[in-house]
Structures are given as structure tokens and as C-alpha cells.
Amino acid sequence: MKVLTVELGNRSYPIYIGQNLLGQAELLQQHIRAQQVLVVSNATVAGLYLPKLLQNLSGYTVETVILPDGEQYKNVDWLNKIFDQLLTCKFSRNATLIALGGGVIGDMGGFAAACYQRGIVFLQIPTTLLAQVDSSVGGKTAVNHALGKNMIGAFYQPQCVIADASVLDTLDDRQLAAGLAEVIKYGLIGDPAFFAWLEANIAALLARDKAALAYAIEQSCLNKARIVAEDETETGLRATLNLGHTFGHAIETGMGYGAYLHGEAVAIGMCQAADLSSRLGWLSKQDVARIVALLKNAGLPVTPPLSLKAPQFIELMSVDKKNVDGDIRLILLHSIGEATLPIAVERALLTETLEQYGRE
């Protein structure tokens, strides 16, 4: 087992990475402060891993909330199901909420924990690659709104993250590929050596080679932990983690939540960001081709949906947390491994990318 630390002073917490961690009761119990525990999961994950988790919680007063599986359920209505259970069972402010699932469950569980009695203990047990390498680390919690993704939320750090790589054995190929989009992102924004390693090892990752997956998870978490420690609330460097996300969130919202997995939409968005970076004269055509090729080799889509036209794209991108005074601000690339902070670009150039990239 590897143990990394997100360094946030007296709110620092460990990320445990390894095989079969769900079977280690003491790992979990050391972060639970009192008797009451609420486990939030979804119907898919609960059928696979909830019994094993509950075995580790014998002796505690445990309740569960099982939500439907899918991005389309990440909203206030389903969030209230968590609050309903906490209130019905009279959970106190020293209770613990455990999120067992992918990014949707982690985001919703974390937001519920942040809000209930103004904050209760929160543990992350991510069960998808995307959640293990990205969404479970850093304390971003949120739900979606019909007009914008992740626009209602809070920064709320967990007490720990338990990334059990063995649960990825039951992850379907599409979800695995979606997680690889966020892994590739870390290489693009600040780790060119990792990007080159991914180019050489993408086949091993898709084949679920345990050593390759362990390395990819560790390197991704190291990068995420470093950035979060430097900029917890996204006033500077942390914004680079949103490479491709403004484009990607527009795709998710415009096409309907669930039509594209988050990682799939971000993969397309990173290609669009690379194309726009090239139009600005920053990123070489060769580097754009490398980025598109790696994402395609990872089994990810690399072109936007033809039904989503430039004017609708721009309207959807105008609802984004990085925007200031009506300007759409984007993370772009000077090179592979060097990302910009959020910048506004000429609308004409943005429109060129939206009208031309992937639509020829």
C-alpha cells in the first residue's frame, strides 16, 4: 500500500492506494469518530462492494442510502434523499458519511456532508478510475443544475481517501477509458514525462495491467495532491485541473447528463483546447496530433457531437465557474506539460475551433 498526503495544515489527510483495501477494517475505522455512520452508494456499486464494507462497520450504527446510477441523478432532488435519511435517523454532527462509488456519489456525498449540520466527517472510497485519480481528492463537492454542471457545491475535504485498485476489476471498459482522460490530463498540464510514459503504456493500462494501473493512479494522485496543497480553493494553479472541462461541461449539459461520461466529454474538450492553443500559435501541430492520438488510443471520443453547434456551445460555456464579467476563460496549453491559468481569448478564434475542429 502507498500512502500519499494532501498537505493542508491541520486539515491534511491521507490517500491510501493499494489492492484489497476494502477488506482492511482498521484502515477505515481509524477515521470514524463516533457510532453513527451513513454509507451513500449507488445501485451498481452497492451490489458489488457494500456487503464487504458493512463487514468492516460491525459495531457501528450504520444506515445506507442507495441512489440510482448515473450523472442524470446528480441533482438537488436526489441529494435530498441523503438529507432525509440523516434527519430521519437523527444523525448528530459527530456522525460520519462514507461515499462508496464513483464521481457522482463522491460529489453528492461530500456536498451532503458539507451541508448537514454545517459539516460532518466525510470519507471517500472511490470505485472508478476517474474518481480514484481525480474527483475523490481535493474536496470539490457539487450537484448539477439543468443550466450548468457542478454550479451548486462547496469545497469540503474528506478525512481520507481509500483507493482500492482491486475494485477496478469490475469496472467496464467504457468507464475505465473515461478515467484515463483525467490521467492524461495530468501529463498535459504539468508532467510531460508522465505524458510520454502514458503514450508508451496505454495498451497496458487498457489491458488492466496491475503495475501500470498502480503507477498511473499514484502519479495522478501525487500531481493532484501537490496542486491542491498549493491552491485549495482554486484561486490560481488549481484551475489548470480544468483543462478541457469548460468545453466538456458544455457537451454534458447540452447533450443531456449521462449521454457522455464525464471523462469522454473532457477528452473531447482537451482536444478542442489543444486545437485552440494551436490557433493561438502556442501548441505545435505535432503536439496537437500527439494529444489526439493518445486520447483516441485510450478508447475515448476526440470530436464533438455534430448536433451541438458553435452558438449553443458558447451559450453553454458562458455558465462556468472560471468566467469573469461575462468573459469565457479557458485553460489552454503552451506545450505538452505547460498549461495556462484561465484566460479570455478572442471570441472569433474560439468560434473557429468550435466550428472547425472535428467537423471537417
N, C-alpha and C positions, 0 to 999 in steps of 0.2 A: 504494500500500500504506500502511495505517495501522499504526503500532506503538504499542501501549499497554504499560505496565509494571505488573506486580504487585509492589508495593514491600514487600519482606520482608528488608531489610538485605542481607547478603551472599548471601542466597538469592533475591534478586529475579530475575524472569525476564520476557522479552518475550512479548506476544501479537501475532502478525502477522496482519493481516486484509487480504484483497485477492483479486483474481482471478488464477487460474492460478499460484498459489504452488507447487503441486506440481512445476512444471517448473523451479524455481529451485534448482539443486543447492547453491549456496553458502549459501543460507539454512539448509538442513538441516545441511550438513557442519560449519559453524562451531560446532555444539553437540555434535558427536560427538568423544569424547576419544581413542578407541583403535580398533583394527581390527575388533573383534568387534561385530556388530550383529544383533539379533534383531528381526524385524518380526512383530508379532502383529496379525492381522486376522480378518475372518470371510469366509465363502464368497461372500457377495453383494458386499461391497466389494472383496475381492481380485480378483474377475473384472473389475472396472471400473478400479481405480486402482493395484493392486500393481505391474504392469509399469512404469508411469511412475515410481513411487517407486524401484524397483530400478535404473532407469537412472541415478538420482542417487547410487546407492551403489556404482557400479563402482569397484573398487579396495579395497573393504572385504570382510571375511569375513562374508557375510550368510547367515543362516538364517531360516526362516519357520515360524510356527505359524498354521494356518488353522482357526479354530473354527467351529462351526455358528452360524447367525444367529438370535438370539432371546434374550429375557430368561430363558427356562427353562434356558439353558445357563450362566447366571452363578452358578456354584457351585464348591465346592472340588474336585469331581471333574474338571471341565474346567480349573480353574486348574492342577491338577497336570500337565496336558498341556504347559503353558508351562514349568514346572519341569523336566519330563522332558527337554525339548529343550535347555534351558540346561545341564543336567548332562551329558546325552549328548554334547553338543558341547564340553564342558569350557570353558564361558564363565567368564572371570575377573571380578573385582569392578570392573574398569575398563571392562567392556562397556557397550553401550548397548541399551536396549529402546525400540522405536518402536511406539506404539499407533496403528494406522490403522483407524479405524472410528467407530462411534457411542459412546453412553454405556456400553454393556456392555463393549465392547472397551477403552475408556479406563479404566474402573474395574478390570477384571481385569488389564490390562497394568500399570497403576500399582501395584496391590497386589502383583503378582509382582515388579516392580522394587523395591518397598519391602522385600520379604522376602528376595530372593535375595542371599546373602552379606551380609545386613543393609543392602542398598541399592546399586543400580547406577543409572547415568544413565538418565533416562526422558524421552522426547519425546512430545508429544501432537499427532496430526494428526487432528482430529475431522472426520467426514464427514457428520454430520447437523446440522440446525439446532439441535436441543436440545443436542448435545454442544458445538457452537461457542459457544453463548451461555451455557452453564451448566456441564455436568459436566466439561469439559476444563480449566476454570480453578479453581484453588483447592486442589488437592491432596487432595481426598477420594477414596479408593480403597476398594473393598469387593467382597465377593461376597454373594449371598443365602443364606439358610437356609430350610428348609421352614417354620420358625416365625416368620420375620421377615426383612424386606428390608434389605439393607445393614448387618446387625448384626455382620459379621465384616470388619474392614478396618483401615486406617491412614491418617493424614494423611501424604502424601508428595508434595512439589511437583515438577512437571516442570522441565526446563531451559528449555523453550519450548513455546508453543502455536502451531501453524501452521493458521490458519482460512482455508482456500481456499474462498471463496464459490462458485467455479465448479463445485465438486462437487455443489452443491445442485441443479444442473440435472437430475441423475439421481435425485433424492430423490422418492419417491412422495408423493401429496397427503396421505395419512394421516400419514406421518412429518413432513411439513412442518408440518401443523396441530399435531402433538404438540409440536414445538419452539416454536411460538408460545405455548403455555401458559406456558412458562418466561419468554418475553419479556414477556408480560403481567404476570407476577408482579413483575418489577422495577418496573413502574409502580405496582402496588398497594402495595408495601412501602415505597417511598421516593421516587417520582418521578412526581407527579401530572401534570406537563406531558407526560411521555413517555406516560402512560396516555391522555391526551387526543389525543396525536399518533397513537397506535395506533387509537383509535376512528375517526379521520379517514382512516387509511391502511390499514386491514385488508384492503380489497379489493385494493389494490396489492401487498400482501405475498403474498396468496393467488395473485395473478397472476404472482408471482415477478419483480416489477419490481426490477431490479438496484440502483437507487439506494435504494429503500425498504428492501430487504433489507440493504444495506450499512449504512445508518443504524441499523436495528434491532439488528444484530449489534454494531456499535460501542457504542451506548448501553448495551446489556445488559452487554457486557464491561467498560465503564467502571464501571458500578454494581457488578458482581461484584468487580472488582479493588479498588475502594475499600473494600468491606466486608471482603474477605479481608485486606487490608493492616492494617485496624484490629483484626481479630479472627480470627487464622488458625485457631485450634483450637476455635472455636465456644463460647466461654465467655460470650458476650453477643450483640452485634449480629448476628453471622453466623447465629444461629439464626433470624432473620427470613426468611432464604432458604428456610426450610422451610414457608412459608405453604402450607396445603393438603396438605402432604406426609404428615402423620400420618393423615389421612382417606385420602389417595391410596394410601399404602403398604398400608393395611388392605384396600383394594379389590384391589390387585395380588396380595397374599398370599392373600386369601380366595377370589378367583376363579381363582387359578392363574396363575403367572407366564407372561406372554405373552398372556393373554386381553385385557387392556387394555395399550396402550402407556403408558409412564411418564407422558408428558405428558397423555394422556387421563385417567388416574386423578387426576393433580394438578389438572386443570381442574375435575373434579367436586369434589375436596377443597377447592379455593378457593371454590367456590360454597357448600359446606357451612360453611366458616369464615365466609364473609360472612353467611350466614343466622344462625349462632350469635352473631356480633358484633351483629347487629340485635336479637336476642332479649335481649342484654345492655344494649340501649339506646344503643349506641355508633354503629353504622353506620345511616344513614338507609335507608328502604325504596327511595328513589330511587337511592342508590348501589349497593345490592344489585342492583337491576334493571339498572343500567349494567354491572356486573361480569358478570352472567349473559348479558346481551345481547352483550357483546364476545366472550366465550368462545364463545357459540353462533355468532356471525358468523364466528369463526375456524374453524368447522367441527368444534368439539370437543363431546363429550358434557357435559351440565351436570347430569344427575340420576344418582343412584347406582343400581346394579343392584338390582332388586326382590328378588332372591333372598338378598341379604345383609342380614339383619335386625339390629336395634339390638343385641341381646345379643352376637352374633358380632362386630359392628363393634367394640364396646367391648373384647371379649376380644383382638381383633387389635391395637387401638390401645394396649393396655396393654404391648405389646412395641415400645418406641420409645426412641430414644437420649435424647430430651428429658425423659423421665419421671423423677421423683424420689420414692423411698419409696412407690411404688405409685400416685402421683397421675398421671393423664394430663394432660400440659402441652401447650398448644396455642399457636400463633401466630395471633392474631386481628387485627382492624382497627378502629382508632378512626375512620378515614376512608380514602378512597382516597389513598394516599401516606403513610399513617401506620400502621405495624404495631406490635403489642405485642411485648415479649420473651415467652418461654414462660411461660404462666400456667395454673394449675389452675382450672377452672370447676366450678360446681355440676353434679354428675352428672345431676340432673333436667333442667337446661337442655340439656346435651349430648344426653341421651336424646330430648328434644323435637325437636331438629334431626335426629337420626338416624331418628326415627320419622315425622317430618312432612315435612321438606324433600324435594321431588321425588317424594313418594309419595301426594299427594292424588289 
